[in-house]
Every structure is written in C-alpha cells, then in structure tokens.
Amino acid sequence: MTAQIVPPQGEQPRYRRPSKVPHLTVAERAQRGRAARKEVPRSSHAMFEPGPGRLDPISLLERQAATRVPELVPIRYGRMLVSPFAFFRGAALIMAADLAGTPTSGLRAQVCGDAHLSNFGVFATPERRMTFDINDFDETLPGPWEWDVKRLAASFAIAAREKGFSAADQAQTVRTTVGAYREGMAEFAAARNLDVWYSHLDAESILRDIRDRADKTAVKRVESNLAKARTRDSMQAFSKLTQQTPDGPRFVSQPPLIVPITQLLPDVQADELLARLRTLIRSYRRTLTSDRRHLLEEFRMVDMARKVVGVGSVGTRAWVALFLGRDDEDPLILQMKEAQPSVLEEFVGRSEYTSSAQRVVAGQRLMQASSDIFLGWQKVTGIDGKDRDFYVRQLRDWKASADIETLRPRGLAIYGQLCGWTLARAHARSGDRVAIASYLGAGDVFDRAVVEFAEAYADQNEKDYAALQEAVADGRLTAITGK
C-alpha cells in the first residue's frame, strides 16, 4: 500500500468533484468573486505570521523521508543545502503547512502544488513545436489558487535575493509576476471556453516578445537555450546514459545516481526480471490512448535503471526504461517516477483518485496546454511486497528551464511575466476564471499584498535553511553533497 502522510489532527476527507456542474451566468460568477473579496479582502494576502504552533520544518522533512529510499535521502538533504533557493525547491510540504494558515478566497482550481519558478520551462508538443508551460505536477490537487501564486511569488523573491538584487528590484520582480497572473486571468475571464482551452505560449511568441523588450545579449541567450533544448531528446539521453555491451545498448552504472536494475537486484535472473518488467509496461500501456499504445508497441524494452532526479523528489523511487525500435539506433527512454500523496492533501482534503499516479496524470492533463504523448500511470508491487504508484513520461523531449543564474533584474521580471500568465492559464482551465478575475480586480491591491507576503516568506525560508544546516551540523540529519 502506498504510504500516506498522516495529518496531525486526523485524516482529511477525500476531495470529490461535484456530480453536477452549476452553469451560472457571467454576472453571477463575477458576483461570486466580489462577494469573496468582501469576506477576504485582497490586502489580507500580505499576512504571514508564523505562530508558536508552527510545525518544525526539519520534522516535516523527516516525515517525508520515512517513505523514501533510505540511502538516497542524504542526497536530497545535500542538494537542499546548496542554497536557500535549493532548500525552497525541496520544501513544498513546509510551505503547504504554512499556507494552510493564510487567508483564501474560497475559490478553487486545479493547482500545481509546487509552482516555483524552476518548475516552468519549454518542451516539445506532439506537433514538434516548443511550448512554455508548467512541467512538474507531483503535488497537483484541487485547492486554493492563491497557494500557487504565493509559492511562485516567494520563489522569485528568494531567487532575486540570492542574486543580490536591490530591494526595489526584488519587489518589482514579484509585483510583475503577480500582475501578469492577475492580468492573464482577466484576459481568460473575457475569453470563450474553447479559446481558453486552446491558448498556449510557444517559443516563437516568447522570442518575438523578448526581441522587443530585452537587449541583444539577452536575446542571444534565449535563442541559445532554445537551440540547446532541441538537442535534449531521446538520442541525447541515449548517448549520455547508455553504453554498448555484447547484448546491445544498456544503461551505464553511475552509482548512486544511475544504477542498472541487475546491479540493484543481482540475485534475480536478468531474463526473469525483464519478463516481470514487461508485464508492468503492458499494464501501463492500458492508460494510453489506442494510437499511442500502438506506437509504444513498436518498441521493445531492453533495460531499466534507478535514477536520482530533482531536489524535492530525491528519495522517491524513479526509474528509467530503455526501449529500442527498428534497430539499436532508434531509442526511446521513459521515466517512471513514484507518486506519493500530494503534500496538499492533509490541508485541503484527499484526492478523488485512489492512485496517486493517476492524480498526477489527470492534473497534468488538465493544467498543461499539451502533454507528453507517453504520459500514463501504473501500480507496481515491489520485491518488498508493497504496492506503489508510478507515472510515466519521456525522460527528455526538448525539455529545458531558464538559466536563472544569468538573468539580470529586467530578465527575471520578464521571466516572471511568462510564469504568471502561464499559471493563470492553467488555473483558468479548471477554476472559475470569471470569479477569480472579479476577486482580483483591475487594480494592484492583490499584487502589492503578495509582494509583502513573498518578502516575509523569503525571510522565513532563510531561517528554515539555517535550521537544515544546523540539523546536519549537529548530526540530526545526514547529508551527502556534490551528488
């Protein structure tokens, strides 16, 4: 059984979508937003006052570690020790616990749950066009839209602070990001349903905008990053992660980051193991549409390895599977990543899906403009007899994120606009965009409030980062750096 995080005050009810969807008029939906504004003023979102009952951040990290691969947990702590921003990336549960005590409008949407700036980027659509979108949905769940906005805003505040920007530039970056969300939501509130669903942000549009607003150096940097992204595909992963053997291409061994499954389970016959894995792949295929299932069946699986990924995800079980098509030069590499309950569940209610992996896939398909053609899920019974949920997607398909280290204040603000608009579009697909836009209004009251919140949370994040440093220094936690 997949391990569940046990809420400190008892289990929250499982969230269920309403069986009947009300079809209110635009005027009625707008009134919902105005009424919510009276109940929860926009200025109240500036509030962040951790009280004496605040959950210990290190205890929350330890709680998560209990369900992860023990030998990989120190790598997670090591990666979080790199900087306050790296810590923030791994602290989604900590922030969810903090957000649970902040005001919300009562309006819900499908939320990312971990909407920091590094979880946005470019990737290829099935039509082989590059699009900009959210690219991580491990924590997705229906919940307060404000929580995504505040996590995104805090990530920009922390990144700007870490880069040494002035206080004015830090505030301007966050205000620009939140303003783009508010203006984007107003745009979607006025749009037809199908237009909202079809809206997306492609690379060509980004380049045109940047050419009009940024200097030549910034434009060249973006063009270079996009060109590099086009090389990050199965062939690039194939050349980096595999080697030729007498049996054909197989994964290289780079422990602890990449470990072929035959090395993890040396006592199991390779043929027997691969046969078991092929059975699991057949189960996953059933979650794909028939055309994509047909494409996958053109490939044969030849190897699998455990791979360490991300920052916050380190310690959850992640595998890569190597498939070959017409010959040894026709590779496909799929990533199978363990899905555990969302960090939001103990605060907003459990998912309607019994499978955490199906929750991730459903949320991703709802929020993204275009999803990976091999996105699916499966339940796996491990050699320890425990059932675990995994979602599946391509390891790389023209994927890339912004190089934050090279961005100056203007460039980071432009990137914030991209993220803010994209988050608004993702929320508009599932939430009541008219009500949310009405709540936000045309002025910048909400923007300024979230700037204040983000600065306060950046202060708290630095304290929590120092607590992690102290926990490692005094031996409470073990960290492995440089991995």
C-alpha positions, 0 to 999 in steps of 0.5 A: 500500500502506498504510504500516506502522510498522516495529518496531525489532527486526523485524516482529511476527507477525500476531495470529490468533484461535484456530480453536477456542474452549476452553469451560472451566468457571467454576472453571477460568477463575477458576483461570486468573486466580489462577494469573496473579496468582501469576506477576504479582502485582497490586502489580507494576502500580505499576512504571514505570521508564523505562530508558536504552533508552527510545525518544525520544518526539519520534522516535516522533512523527516516525515517525508523521508520515512517513505523514501529510499533510505540511502538516497535521502542524504542526497536530497538533504545535500542538494537542499543545502546548496542554497536557500533557493535549493532548500525552497525547491525541496520544501513544498510540504513546509510551505503547504503547512504554512499556507494552510494558515493564510487567508483564501478566497474560497475559490478553487482550481486545479493547482500545481502544488509546487509552482516555483519558478524552476518548475516552468520551462519549454518542451516539445508538443506532439506537433514538434513545436516548443511550448512554455508551460508548467512541467512538474505536477507531483503535488497537483490537487484541487485547492486554493489558487492563491497557494500557487501564486504565493509559492511562485511569488516567494520563489522569485523573491528568494531567487532575486535575493540570492542574486543580490538584487536591490530591494526595489528590484526584488519587489518589482520582480514579484509585483510583475509576476503577480500582475501578469497572473492577475492580468492573464486571468482577466484576459481568460475571464473575457475569453470563450471556453474553447479559446481558453482551452486552446491558448498556449505560449510557444517559443516563437511568441516568447522570442518575438516578445523578448526581441522587443523588450530585452537587449541583444545579449539577452536575446542571444541567450534565449535563442541559445537555450532554445537551440540547446533544448532541441538537442535534449531528446531521446538520442541525447539521453541515449548517448549520455546514459547508455553504453554498448555491451555484447547484448546491445545498448544498456544503461551505464552504472553511475552509482548512486545516481544511475544504477542498472536494475541487475546491479540493484537486484543481482540475485534475480535472473536478468531474463526473469526480471525483464519478463516481470518488467514487461508485464508492468509496461503492458499494464501501463500501456492500458492508460494510453490512448489506442494510437499511442499504445500502438506506437509504444508497441513498436518498441521493445524494452531492453533495460531499466535503471534507478535514477536520482532526479530533482531536489524535492523528489530525491528519495522517491523511487524513479526509474528509467526504461530503455526501449529500442525500435527498428534497430539499436539506433532508434531509442526511446527512454521513459521515466517512471517516477513514484507518486506519493500523496500530494503534500496538499492533501492533509490541508485541503482534503484527499484526492478523488483518485485512489492512485496517486499516479493517476492524480498526477496524470489527470492534473497534468492533463488538465493544467498543461496546454499539451502533454507528453504523448507517453504520459500514463500511470501504473501500480507496481508491487515491489520485491518488498511486497508493497504496492506503489504508484508510478507515472510515466513520461519521456525522460527528455523531449526538448525539455529545458528551464531558464538559466536563472543564474544569468538573468539580470533584474529586467530578465527575471521580471520578464521571466516572471511575466511568462510564469504568471500568465502561464499559471493563470492559464492553467488555473483558468482551465479548471477554476472559475476564471470569471470569479477569480478575475472579479476577486482580483480586480483591475487594480494592484491591491492583490499584487502589492499584498503578495509582494509583502507576503513573498518578502516575509516568506523569503525571510522565513525560508532563510531561517528554515535553511539555517535550521537544515544546516544546523540539523546536519551540523549537529548530526540530526540529519545526514547529508551527502553533497556534490551528488 
